[in-house]
Amino acid sequence: MLRKHIIYVHFLFLTVLTILVLFATREATAGLHVINHIYTLIFNSFAKVLADGAVGLLIHKTLAIMITATLFALIPALIYWIIKRKSWVYFPFLLWICWLIVTMSVLFK
């Protein structure tokens, strides 16, 4: 019985979150522009260090995506650590979500 209830709560949360994103399209777009700008800053800083060949380009694109996602995931984890003085158990999940958002943002910019 409890599992059915959790599914409904997740579906309701997903529906409300989708409606909020649709109402806040301008703000969500601005957030994606910020993500792309930070990715570009990191990407350009690695371009000065790594080679310009195909392997160098692959390496600094990979590093730029991974570092950008990690920076965005570290913000709430560090806030939690400052307040509670223990590690945040949801950090890996948030890191994957940030990685997906950064990757999709870079692919579709």
Wavefront OBJ file of the C-alpha trace (Angstrom):
o trace
v 0.000 0.000 0.000
v 2.783 2.383 0.904
v 4.565 1.776 -2.420
v 1.484 2.813 -4.382
v 1.302 5.991 -2.352
v 4.956 6.793 -3.075
v 4.397 6.366 -6.807
v 1.510 8.825 -6.700
v 3.549 11.315 -4.713
v 6.402 11.071 -7.232
v 4.015 11.531 -10.138
v 2.407 14.544 -8.434
v 5.822 16.049 -7.699
v 6.921 15.508 -11.307
v 3.717 17.129 -12.582
v 4.083 20.171 -10.314
v 7.763 20.537 -11.209
v 6.944 20.371 -14.931
v 4.263 23.051 -14.562
v 6.698 25.271 -12.638
v 9.326 24.890 -15.357
v 6.753 25.752 -18.021
v 5.771 28.902 -16.138
v 9.411 29.799 -15.508
v 10.721 29.170 -19.021
v 12.602 32.446 -19.147
v 14.355 31.773 -15.843
v 15.151 28.164 -16.832
v 16.631 29.408 -20.103
v 18.738 31.931 -18.207
v 19.956 29.117 -15.946
v 20.987 27.066 -18.969
v 22.845 30.084 -20.355
v 24.741 30.362 -17.064
v 25.631 26.659 -17.256
v 26.853 27.099 -20.844
v 28.873 30.182 -19.887
v 30.616 28.387 -17.010
v 31.275 25.387 -19.267
v 32.764 27.702 -21.904
v 35.021 29.380 -19.327
v 36.326 26.021 -18.131
v 36.620 24.720 -21.706
v 38.637 27.772 -22.807
v 40.950 27.532 -19.790
v 41.794 23.920 -20.733
v 42.287 24.902 -24.369
v 45.369 26.879 -23.316
v 46.898 23.863 -21.590
v 46.007 20.849 -23.725
v 46.875 20.079 -27.326
v 44.637 21.098 -30.221
v 44.392 17.629 -31.770
v 41.419 15.295 -31.661
v 42.556 13.615 -28.450
v 43.284 16.937 -26.753
v 39.869 18.266 -27.742
v 38.184 15.130 -26.401
v 40.090 15.380 -23.121
v 39.334 19.014 -22.447
v 35.657 18.661 -23.429
v 35.370 15.722 -21.056
v 37.137 17.554 -18.246
v 35.064 20.687 -18.774
v 31.772 18.775 -18.558
v 32.877 16.806 -15.493
v 34.234 19.838 -13.628
v 31.166 21.962 -14.410
v 28.806 19.238 -13.168
v 30.907 18.705 -10.050
v 30.935 22.428 -9.258
v 27.147 22.633 -9.454
v 26.730 19.486 -7.332
v 29.237 20.684 -4.727
v 27.280 23.834 -3.873
v 24.425 22.162 -1.934
v 26.794 19.475 -0.593
v 29.093 22.117 0.885
v 26.162 24.042 2.350
v 24.943 20.822 3.984
v 28.424 20.074 5.294
v 28.794 23.580 6.759
v 25.469 23.280 8.581
v 25.519 19.610 9.692
v 29.277 18.812 9.617
v 28.685 15.478 7.887
v 28.662 14.324 4.307
v 25.546 14.567 2.186
v 24.359 11.125 1.092
v 22.568 12.458 -1.993
v 25.703 13.982 -3.532
v 26.243 11.162 -6.110
v 22.638 11.394 -7.273
v 22.847 15.157 -7.617
v 26.167 14.806 -9.436
v 24.533 12.537 -12.045
v 21.610 14.939 -12.448
v 23.998 17.876 -12.881
v 26.074 15.866 -15.340
v 22.963 15.117 -17.414
v 21.881 18.765 -17.377
v 25.349 20.044 -18.325
v 25.771 17.424 -21.054
v 22.367 18.110 -22.591
v 22.966 21.856 -22.327
v 26.298 21.540 -24.129
v 24.912 19.212 -26.787
v 21.938 21.447 -27.615
v 23.500 24.894 -27.363
l 1 2 3 4 5 6 7 8 9 10 11 12 13 14 15 16 17 18 19 20 21 22 23 24 25 26 27 28 29 30 31 32 33 34 35 36 37 38 39 40 41 42 43 44 45 46 47 48 49 50 51 52 53 54 55 56 57 58 59 60 61 62 63 64 65 66 67 68 69 70 71 72 73 74 75 76 77 78 79 80 81 82 83 84 85 86 87 88 89 90 91 92 93 94 95 96 97 98 99 100 101 102 103 104 105 106 107 108 109
